[in-house]
């Protein structure tokens, strides 16, 4: 998973390959608690903190707010959530065949 932010007038790409079980739990928790259709500033802060946590603290909430283009804000958030949930779906897909 990767995210590109503008830092000091240059694009910098951050990556994470390891998604812990705790982050899966956090993803479920955050996606359940947020109203994406009418998001509040406080909810947006929670989502930005979630992405920062997901990427292991490689950047701050302020780095996200300042370095992520506005049109990429919601796609970046939903993309991160979908990727974590998607990885879980891939793992459990094999279990359906055996049920």
QUILIN-V442720 format. One record per residue. PHI is phi in whole degrees, -180 to 180 (none if undefined). BURIAL is + if it has 16 or more other C-alpha atoms within 10 Angstrom, else -. Layout:
[[PHI & BURIAL] [PHI & BURIAL]]
//
This chain:
[[none & -] [-144 & -] [-144 & +] [-114 & +] [-123 & +] [-87 & -] [-128 & -] [53 & -] [64 & -] [-132 & -] [-78 & -] [-127 & -] [-101 & -] [-110 & -] [-130 & -] [-144 & -] [-109 & -] [-104 & -] [-113 & -] [-76 & -] [-61 & -] [-63 & -] [-71 & +] [-64 & +] [-60 & -] [-62 & +] [-63 & +] [-61 & -] [-62 & -] [-69 & +] [-72 & -] [-76 & -] [-86 & -] [-102 & +] [-94 & -] [-69 & -] [-83 & -] [-140 & -] [-77 & -] [-93 & -] [-58 & -] [-67 & -] [-66 & +] [-63 & +] [-59 & -] [-61 & +] [-67 & +] [-66 & +] [-64 & +] [-61 & +] [-64 & +] [-59 & +] [-65 & +] [-59 & +] [-92 & +] [69 & -] [71 & -] [-68 & -] [-150 & -] [-101 & -] [-58 & +] [-63 & -] [-59 & -] [-65 & +] [-60 & -] [-87 & -] [-109 & +] [-100 & +] [-59 & -] [-56 & -] [-71 & -] [-101 & -] [-60 & -] [-66 & -] [-61 & -] [-67 & +] [-63 & +] [-67 & -] [-63 & +] [-64 & +] [-61 & +] [-63 & -] [-68 & -] [-65 & +] [-65 & -] [-63 & -] [-64 & -] [-66 & -] [-63 & -] [-63 & -] [-68 & -] [-81 & -] [-59 & -] [-66 & -] [-68 & -] [-64 & -] [-69 & -] [-90 & -] [-81 & -]]
//
